Amino acid sequence: MPTIEHATLAGGCFWGVEDLFQKQPGVITAVSGYSNGAFPNPTYRDVCSGLTGHAEVVRIEYDSEIISYKEILHFFWEIHNPTTLNRQGPDIGTQYRSAIYTHSPEQKLIAEESKAWAQQFFDRPIVTEIEEAKEFFPAEEYHQDYFEKNAGHGCHIRRPLGR
């Protein structure tokens, strides 16, 4: 019987983050959506206005018997630039911020330790926020599995750290 847990991560455009996590062993689902804002039932247009406070996130459901939260975070550091405030590549705005939204005190502790570990691989300070996860709103259907539906390639690349 799998041990199901959740991780909620913001690393820029959710399409690429979702696509890369879906391919990881132990990940059951990765769903694009919005979290940690102050606006009920936001739409993509609402979030892009910059007025809702939400980040584009991916809610990951995983089997912790196959992949640990620490391993989830290790991969997270490898697939985005955590040193750019409110920006990933050409995407600019608070909705593209780097964030780890935790679901338990244990996850918060692991996230803080992971952030300190990852800092050694970056020349600039990591600006990733670590906060308790608030309500998650799935993005519109056309955002789910975007690259699979549109034969696209993500803008996120993997840079192996510490291997």
C-alpha positions as CSV (number, residue, x, y, z in Angstrom):
1,M,0.0,0.0,0.0
2,P,1.6,3.3,-1.0
3,T,2.2,6.1,1.5
4,I,0.7,9.1,-0.3
5,E,1.9,12.6,0.5
6,H,1.7,16.0,-1.1
7,A,4.2,18.8,-2.1
8,T,3.3,22.2,-3.4
9,L,6.0,24.0,-5.3
10,A,6.3,27.2,-7.3
11,G,9.2,27.4,-9.8
12,G,8.0,29.8,-12.5
13,C,5.6,28.7,-15.3
14,F,3.8,25.7,-14.0
15,W,3.8,23.9,-17.3
16,G,7.4,23.0,-17.2
17,V,7.5,22.1,-13.5
18,E,4.4,19.9,-13.9
19,D,5.9,18.1,-17.0
20,L,9.2,17.3,-15.3
21,F,7.7,16.1,-12.0
22,Q,5.2,13.8,-13.8
23,K,8.2,11.9,-15.2
24,Q,9.8,11.3,-11.8
25,P,9.5,7.8,-10.3
26,G,7.1,7.8,-7.3
27,V,5.2,10.8,-8.5
28,I,1.5,9.8,-8.8
29,T,0.1,13.1,-10.1
30,A,1.3,16.6,-10.7
31,V,-1.4,19.2,-11.1
32,S,-0.9,22.9,-12.2
33,G,-2.7,25.4,-10.2
34,Y,-2.6,28.5,-8.0
35,S,-1.9,28.8,-4.3
36,N,-1.0,31.2,-1.4
37,G,-3.0,34.2,-2.6
38,A,-5.9,36.1,-1.2
39,F,-8.6,35.8,-3.8
40,P,-11.3,33.1,-4.0
41,N,-11.3,30.7,-7.0
42,P,-8.8,32.6,-9.1
43,T,-8.6,32.2,-12.9
44,Y,-5.4,32.4,-15.0
45,R,-6.4,35.9,-16.0
46,D,-6.9,36.9,-12.3
47,V,-3.5,35.5,-11.3
48,C,-1.7,37.2,-14.2
49,S,-3.1,40.5,-13.1
50,G,-0.7,40.4,-10.2
51,L,-3.5,41.4,-7.8
52,T,-4.5,38.1,-6.3
53,G,-1.2,37.3,-4.6
54,H,-1.2,33.7,-6.0
55,A,1.8,31.8,-7.3
56,E,1.6,29.4,-10.2
57,V,2.3,26.1,-8.4
58,V,2.3,22.4,-9.0
59,R,0.6,20.2,-6.4
60,I,2.5,16.9,-6.4
61,E,1.0,13.7,-5.1
62,Y,3.7,11.1,-4.5
63,D,4.4,7.8,-2.9
64,S,7.0,8.5,-0.1
65,E,8.0,4.8,-0.1
66,I,9.5,5.5,-3.6
67,I,10.5,9.2,-3.5
68,S,11.1,11.2,-0.3
69,Y,10.1,14.8,0.3
70,K,13.9,15.6,0.5
71,E,14.3,14.0,-3.0
72,I,11.4,16.0,-4.3
73,L,13.0,19.2,-3.1
74,H,16.4,18.2,-4.5
75,F,14.9,17.8,-7.9
76,F,13.0,21.2,-7.5
77,W,16.3,23.0,-7.0
78,E,17.7,21.4,-10.1
79,I,14.9,22.5,-12.5
80,H,14.5,26.2,-11.8
81,N,16.5,29.3,-10.8
82,P,15.8,30.0,-7.1
83,T,17.9,33.2,-7.1
84,T,15.7,35.4,-9.3
85,L,12.9,37.3,-7.5
86,N,9.5,36.9,-9.1
87,R,11.0,35.7,-12.3
88,Q,11.9,32.6,-14.2
89,G,13.5,33.2,-17.6
90,P,11.3,35.5,-19.6
91,D,8.4,35.1,-17.2
92,I,8.2,38.1,-14.8
93,G,5.7,38.7,-12.1
94,T,4.9,37.7,-8.5
95,Q,3.0,34.6,-9.8
96,Y,6.3,33.3,-11.1
97,R,8.1,33.4,-7.7
98,S,10.1,30.5,-6.3
99,A,8.3,29.0,-3.3
100,I,7.9,25.8,-1.3
101,Y,4.5,25.6,0.4
102,T,4.6,23.1,3.2
103,H,1.9,20.8,4.4
104,S,3.4,20.0,7.9
105,P,6.0,21.2,10.4
106,E,8.2,18.3,9.3
107,Q,8.0,19.4,5.7
108,K,8.9,23.0,6.8
109,L,12.0,21.8,8.6
110,I,13.1,19.6,5.6
111,A,12.5,22.6,3.2
112,E,14.6,24.9,5.3
113,E,17.4,22.3,5.5
114,S,17.2,21.7,1.8
115,K,17.3,25.4,1.0
116,A,20.5,25.8,3.1
117,W,22.0,22.7,1.3
118,A,21.1,24.1,-2.2
119,Q,22.7,27.5,-1.5
120,Q,26.1,26.0,-1.9
121,F,25.4,25.5,-5.6
122,F,24.3,29.1,-6.4
123,D,26.4,32.3,-6.6
124,R,23.6,34.5,-5.6
125,P,21.3,34.2,-2.5
126,I,18.3,31.9,-2.9
127,V,15.1,33.9,-2.6
128,T,12.7,31.0,-2.5
129,E,10.0,31.6,0.1
130,I,9.0,28.8,2.5
131,E,5.5,29.1,3.9
132,E,2.6,27.0,4.9
133,A,0.5,25.8,2.0
134,K,-2.8,27.7,1.7
135,E,-5.8,26.6,-0.4
136,F,-4.9,25.1,-3.8
137,F,-7.0,25.9,-6.8
138,P,-6.4,23.7,-9.9
139,A,-5.7,25.7,-13.0
140,E,-8.0,25.6,-16.0
141,E,-8.1,22.3,-17.9
142,Y,-6.1,23.7,-20.9
143,H,-3.2,24.2,-18.5
144,Q,-3.1,20.6,-17.3
145,D,-0.6,18.3,-19.2
146,Y,0.0,21.3,-21.4
147,F,3.2,20.0,-23.2
148,E,1.7,16.6,-23.8
149,K,-1.4,18.2,-25.3
150,N,0.5,20.7,-27.4
151,A,3.6,18.7,-28.3
152,G,5.7,21.3,-26.7
153,H,9.0,21.3,-24.8
154,G,9.4,23.0,-21.4
155,C,11.4,26.0,-20.7
156,H,12.8,24.4,-17.5
157,I,16.1,22.6,-17.8
158,R,17.7,20.3,-15.3
159,R,21.0,21.1,-13.8
160,P,22.2,18.2,-11.6
161,L,23.4,19.5,-8.2
162,G,26.0,17.7,-6.0
163,R,26.3,14.6,-8.1
